[in-house]
Amino acid sequence: MAEVPTTSLRAEQYLAPETLAQLAPFELRAKRIAEGLMNGMHVSPRKGSATDFASHRQYVSGDSVRHVDWKVFARSDKLQVKQFQQETNLNVVVLVDGSASMQFGTLTTKSGWGGTKAQRGRNVWTKYDHATAIAAAISFLALRQRDQVGLGIFADGIRSGVRRSGSNDHWRSVVRCLASDPVDAAVSWERVADQAVSQNSQQTLFIIISDFLAPPAVVQSALSRIGHRGHDVILVTVLDRAERTFNIDVDAAFVGLEGEPKLEVETRKIRSAYLDELAKHLADMDRIARNFRFDMEVFDSHESVGPILSSLLARREAILRRRVRG
């Protein structure tokens, strides 16, 4: 991986002020709550042994008197037991698809944004550029919470990355890795899943950022390998607007980026069928994610990262609160 000069790395290239503002109210939480007892901001549903006070409940026979709040008893003449919450850190690993299909894009490069080589010299904001912006935002948020964050760039395997860390300067290492080149290769989903699992033995929240333009059954097989080990996953699907709308009025030759044959296409005639197939594909991917109790969100590479990401995090926080109360 080519080294990016430190002076070229600026946080504002990846995190616009409005993105930070939109993400500020949220924490990145795993639905399968981490079980470790290291410092962090992720609350475990287990009560009773940590130092952070959570709530009171009425004393019942058999409770340890060590947890009785005698100050409350003195004021109210009622025996109330202190409950405590354990705080845990979260292992977060962001996996970014750097395969050939991610080099596609139709949006003019966003001024001052990004640092990847996918768009240099082309003046095009690619799906890979958008994926790096999402990865940078998630990594920044997780590190701000004192979580352990790792990164992997994958195609026919995990080709480059940074080990999990929560150090103060780790975000710079993450961005440096995100500035690497996409490759002219297709994704080997099962190999990527096997490598991800073998490199992360502790329970981990994987954020997989890709266009997921692969047979759903292949992705499902890969996800089963990750889910079987007790990990949590967020699938972040990045598509260019032209892929989502197929609003192309000029008949043209379509050239596959991952070795597919060239096709001469009458775009007006196939648009409806294409959109039906895309909708079915996304519905299949969403169903697969839900079957594993994972999350999936679709991002348009022409839109800002902040609103969609904050909506995803809000939904996950709501799920977590329901689980803790339950």
C-alpha positions as CSV (number, residue, x, y, z in Angstrom):
1,M,0.0,0.0,0.0
2,A,1.4,3.4,-1.0
3,E,2.1,5.7,2.0
4,V,0.1,8.9,2.0
5,P,2.1,11.9,3.3
6,T,0.9,13.0,6.7
7,T,0.5,16.6,5.6
8,S,-2.2,15.6,3.0
9,L,-4.5,14.1,5.6
10,R,-7.2,16.5,6.9
11,A,-10.2,15.4,8.9
12,E,-12.4,17.8,7.1
13,Q,-11.8,15.8,3.8
14,Y,-13.8,13.0,5.2
15,L,-16.0,14.6,7.9
16,A,-17.8,17.7,6.9
17,P,-19.0,19.8,9.8
18,E,-22.7,19.0,9.0
19,T,-21.8,15.2,9.1
20,L,-20.3,15.6,12.6
21,A,-23.4,17.5,13.8
22,Q,-25.7,14.9,12.4
23,L,-23.8,12.0,14.1
24,A,-23.1,13.8,17.4
25,P,-26.2,12.5,19.3
26,F,-25.6,8.9,18.6
27,E,-23.4,6.1,19.8
28,L,-22.4,3.1,17.7
29,R,-23.8,0.1,19.6
30,A,-23.8,-3.6,18.9
31,K,-27.1,-5.5,19.4
32,R,-25.0,-8.3,20.9
33,I,-23.5,-6.3,23.7
34,A,-19.8,-6.7,24.4
35,E,-19.1,-8.9,27.4
36,G,-15.6,-7.5,28.3
37,L,-15.0,-5.2,31.2
38,M,-12.6,-2.8,29.6
39,N,-13.2,1.0,29.6
40,G,-15.8,2.1,27.1
41,M,-19.3,3.5,26.6
42,H,-21.2,0.4,25.8
43,V,-23.5,-0.7,28.7
44,S,-24.0,-4.3,29.5
45,P,-27.4,-5.5,30.7
46,R,-25.7,-7.4,33.6
47,K,-26.1,-5.5,36.9
48,G,-24.4,-5.5,40.2
49,S,-20.6,-5.5,40.0
50,A,-19.5,-2.3,38.3
51,T,-19.2,1.2,39.8
52,D,-21.6,3.2,37.7
53,F,-25.0,3.6,39.4
54,A,-28.0,2.8,37.2
55,S,-31.2,2.8,39.3
56,H,-33.0,1.7,42.5
57,R,-35.4,-1.1,43.1
58,Q,-37.2,-2.3,46.1
59,Y,-35.3,-4.6,48.5
60,V,-36.5,-8.2,48.5
61,S,-35.6,-11.1,50.8
62,G,-32.3,-12.6,49.8
63,D,-30.7,-9.4,48.4
64,S,-27.3,-8.5,49.8
65,V,-27.4,-5.7,52.3
66,R,-24.2,-4.4,50.7
67,H,-26.3,-2.9,47.9
68,V,-28.9,-1.2,50.2
69,D,-28.9,2.6,49.8
70,W,-29.0,3.6,53.4
71,K,-29.3,7.3,52.5
72,V,-32.6,6.6,50.8
73,F,-33.7,4.5,53.8
74,A,-32.9,7.4,56.2
75,R,-35.1,9.8,54.1
76,S,-38.0,7.5,53.3
77,D,-37.8,4.6,55.7
78,K,-37.9,2.3,52.6
79,L,-35.3,-0.3,51.7
80,Q,-34.0,0.4,48.2
81,V,-31.2,-1.6,46.5
82,K,-28.7,0.1,44.2
83,Q,-28.4,-1.4,40.7
84,F,-25.3,-0.8,38.7
85,Q,-24.4,-1.1,35.1
86,Q,-21.3,-2.5,33.6
87,E,-19.6,-0.5,30.9
88,T,-17.9,-2.4,28.1
89,N,-15.9,-1.5,25.1
90,L,-16.9,-2.5,21.6
91,N,-14.6,-4.1,19.1
92,V,-15.4,-2.5,15.7
93,V,-14.0,-3.7,12.4
94,V,-14.8,-1.8,9.3
95,L,-14.4,-3.8,6.0
96,V,-14.4,-1.7,2.8
97,D,-14.9,-3.2,-0.6
98,G,-12.0,-2.1,-2.8
99,S,-12.8,-4.3,-5.8
100,A,-13.0,-3.2,-9.3
101,S,-16.8,-2.5,-9.3
102,M,-16.3,0.1,-6.6
103,Q,-14.4,2.3,-9.1
104,F,-17.7,3.2,-10.8
105,G,-19.1,6.7,-10.3
106,T,-21.0,9.5,-12.2
107,L,-20.8,12.4,-9.7
108,T,-18.2,15.1,-10.2
109,T,-15.6,15.0,-7.4
110,K,-16.7,16.7,-4.3
111,S,-14.4,19.7,-3.7
112,G,-12.0,19.2,-0.9
113,W,-13.3,15.7,-0.1
114,G,-11.6,12.4,-0.1
115,G,-8.1,11.2,-0.6
116,T,-8.4,8.0,-2.6
117,K,-6.7,7.2,-5.8
118,A,-10.0,5.9,-7.3
119,Q,-11.0,9.4,-8.4
120,R,-7.7,11.1,-8.9
121,G,-7.2,12.3,-12.5
122,R,-10.8,11.4,-13.4
123,N,-12.7,14.1,-11.5
124,V,-15.3,11.5,-10.5
125,W,-16.6,10.6,-7.0
126,T,-16.7,6.8,-7.1
127,K,-18.5,4.3,-4.9
128,Y,-15.2,3.6,-3.3
129,D,-14.7,7.3,-2.4
130,H,-18.2,7.2,-0.8
131,A,-17.4,4.0,1.1
132,T,-14.2,5.6,2.5
133,A,-16.2,8.6,3.7
134,I,-18.7,6.3,5.5
135,A,-15.8,4.3,7.0
136,A,-14.0,7.4,8.2
137,A,-17.2,8.7,9.9
138,I,-17.9,5.4,11.6
139,S,-14.3,5.0,12.7
140,F,-14.2,8.6,14.1
141,L,-17.4,8.0,16.0
142,A,-16.3,4.7,17.5
143,L,-12.9,6.0,18.5
144,R,-14.5,9.0,20.1
145,Q,-16.3,6.5,22.3
146,R,-13.0,4.9,23.2
147,D,-13.8,1.7,21.3
148,Q,-11.2,-0.5,19.5
149,V,-11.4,0.1,15.8
150,G,-9.8,-2.0,13.0
151,L,-10.0,-1.6,9.2
152,G,-9.7,-3.9,6.3
153,I,-9.8,-3.2,2.5
154,F,-10.9,-6.3,0.6
155,A,-11.5,-7.7,-2.8
156,D,-10.3,-11.3,-3.5
157,G,-9.2,-11.3,0.1
158,I,-8.4,-8.7,2.8
159,R,-5.6,-6.9,1.1
160,S,-4.6,-4.2,3.5
161,G,-5.8,-2.8,6.8
162,V,-4.9,-1.6,10.3
163,R,-5.1,-3.6,13.5
164,R,-7.7,-2.7,16.1
165,S,-6.7,0.1,18.4
166,G,-8.3,2.9,20.4
167,S,-5.2,5.1,20.6
168,N,-5.5,8.9,20.1
169,D,-3.7,8.9,16.7
170,H,-5.4,5.7,15.3
171,W,-7.9,7.6,13.2
172,R,-5.0,9.0,11.1
173,S,-3.9,5.4,10.5
174,V,-7.4,4.5,9.4
175,V,-7.6,7.4,6.9
176,R,-4.1,6.6,5.6
177,C,-5.3,3.1,4.8
178,L,-8.5,4.3,3.2
179,A,-6.5,6.3,0.7
180,S,-5.1,3.1,-0.9
181,D,-6.0,2.0,-4.4
182,P,-8.9,-0.2,-5.4
183,V,-7.8,-3.2,-7.3
184,D,-8.9,-4.9,-10.6
185,A,-10.4,-7.9,-8.9
186,A,-13.7,-9.3,-7.9
187,V,-14.8,-10.0,-4.3
188,S,-14.2,-13.5,-2.9
189,W,-16.9,-13.3,-0.2
190,E,-16.2,-16.5,1.6
191,R,-12.5,-15.9,1.7
192,V,-13.0,-12.4,3.1
193,A,-15.4,-13.8,5.7
194,D,-12.9,-16.6,6.7
195,Q,-10.1,-14.0,7.1
196,A,-12.2,-11.6,9.1
197,V,-13.3,-14.3,11.5
198,S,-9.8,-15.7,11.9
199,Q,-8.3,-12.3,12.6
200,N,-11.0,-11.4,15.2
201,S,-11.6,-14.0,17.9
202,Q,-13.4,-11.7,20.3
203,Q,-17.0,-10.7,19.6
204,T,-16.9,-7.9,17.1
205,L,-19.2,-5.5,15.3
206,F,-18.3,-5.7,11.6
207,I,-19.4,-2.9,9.3
208,I,-19.1,-4.2,5.8
209,I,-19.3,-1.5,3.1
210,S,-19.8,-2.7,-0.4
211,D,-22.1,-2.4,-3.4
212,F,-23.0,-6.1,-2.7
213,L,-23.5,-6.7,-6.4
214,A,-23.0,-10.4,-6.0
215,P,-25.5,-13.4,-5.9
216,P,-27.3,-13.1,-2.6
217,A,-26.7,-16.7,-1.8
218,V,-22.9,-16.1,-2.0
219,V,-23.1,-13.2,0.5
220,Q,-25.5,-15.2,2.7
221,S,-22.9,-18.0,2.9
222,A,-20.2,-15.5,3.9
223,L,-22.5,-13.9,6.5
224,S,-23.3,-17.2,8.1
225,R,-19.6,-17.8,8.8
226,I,-19.5,-14.5,10.6
227,G,-22.8,-14.8,12.5
228,H,-22.0,-18.4,13.5
229,R,-19.1,-17.0,15.7
230,G,-21.5,-14.6,17.5
231,H,-20.4,-11.4,15.7
232,D,-22.8,-8.6,14.8
233,V,-22.8,-7.1,11.3
234,I,-24.0,-3.9,9.6
235,L,-24.3,-4.2,5.8
236,V,-23.7,-0.8,4.2
237,T,-24.7,-0.9,0.6
238,V,-23.2,1.9,-1.6
239,L,-24.7,2.4,-5.1
240,D,-24.2,5.2,-7.5
241,R,-27.4,7.1,-8.4
242,A,-27.1,5.9,-12.1
243,E,-27.2,2.4,-10.7
244,R,-30.2,3.1,-8.6
245,T,-32.3,5.0,-11.2
246,F,-30.9,3.8,-14.5
247,N,-31.8,7.2,-15.8
248,I,-29.8,6.8,-19.0
249,D,-31.3,8.0,-22.3
250,V,-28.4,7.1,-24.6
251,D,-27.9,3.6,-25.9
252,A,-24.4,2.6,-25.1
253,A,-22.0,-0.3,-24.6
254,F,-21.8,-1.5,-21.0
255,V,-18.4,-2.8,-20.0
256,G,-18.1,-5.0,-16.9
257,L,-15.5,-3.8,-14.4
258,E,-14.8,-7.3,-13.1
259,G,-14.3,-9.2,-16.3
260,E,-17.9,-9.4,-17.6
261,P,-18.4,-9.2,-21.3
262,K,-19.3,-6.0,-23.1
263,L,-23.0,-5.6,-23.8
264,E,-24.7,-3.3,-26.3
265,V,-27.8,-2.1,-24.5
266,E,-31.0,-0.2,-25.5
267,T,-31.4,1.5,-22.2
268,R,-34.9,2.7,-22.6
269,K,-36.2,-0.8,-23.3
270,I,-34.5,-2.5,-20.4
271,R,-34.9,0.2,-17.7
272,S,-38.1,-1.2,-16.2
273,A,-36.8,-4.7,-16.1
274,Y,-33.5,-3.5,-14.6
275,L,-35.2,-1.6,-11.8
276,D,-37.3,-4.6,-11.0
277,E,-34.2,-6.8,-10.7
278,L,-32.4,-4.2,-8.6
279,A,-35.4,-3.9,-6.2
280,K,-35.6,-7.7,-5.9
281,H,-31.8,-7.9,-5.3
282,L,-31.9,-5.3,-2.5
283,A,-35.0,-6.9,-1.0
284,D,-33.2,-10.3,-1.0
285,M,-30.1,-8.7,0.7
286,D,-32.3,-7.0,3.3
287,R,-34.1,-10.3,4.0
288,I,-30.8,-12.1,4.4
289,A,-29.6,-9.5,6.8
290,R,-32.7,-9.6,8.9
291,N,-32.6,-13.4,9.1
292,F,-29.2,-13.1,10.8
293,R,-30.6,-10.2,12.9
294,F,-28.1,-8.0,11.2
295,D,-28.8,-4.5,9.8
296,M,-28.6,-3.2,6.3
297,E,-28.7,0.3,4.9
298,V,-28.5,1.6,1.3
299,F,-26.5,4.7,0.6
300,D,-26.7,6.8,-2.6
301,S,-23.1,8.0,-3.4
302,H,-24.6,11.3,-4.6
303,E,-26.0,12.1,-1.1
304,S,-24.4,13.2,2.1
305,V,-23.3,10.5,4.5
306,G,-24.6,12.1,7.7
307,P,-28.4,11.8,7.5
308,I,-28.6,8.1,6.5
309,L,-25.9,7.1,8.9
310,S,-27.5,8.9,11.8
311,S,-30.8,7.3,11.0
312,L,-29.2,3.9,11.1
313,L,-27.6,4.5,14.4
314,A,-30.8,5.9,15.9
315,R,-32.6,2.7,14.9
316,R,-29.9,0.5,16.4
317,E,-30.0,2.5,19.7
318,A,-33.7,2.0,19.9
319,I,-33.3,-1.8,19.4
320,L,-30.6,-1.8,22.2
321,R,-32.8,0.1,24.6
322,R,-35.6,-2.4,24.1
323,R,-33.2,-5.3,24.7
324,V,-31.8,-3.8,27.9
325,R,-35.3,-3.1,29.3
326,G,-36.4,-6.7,28.3
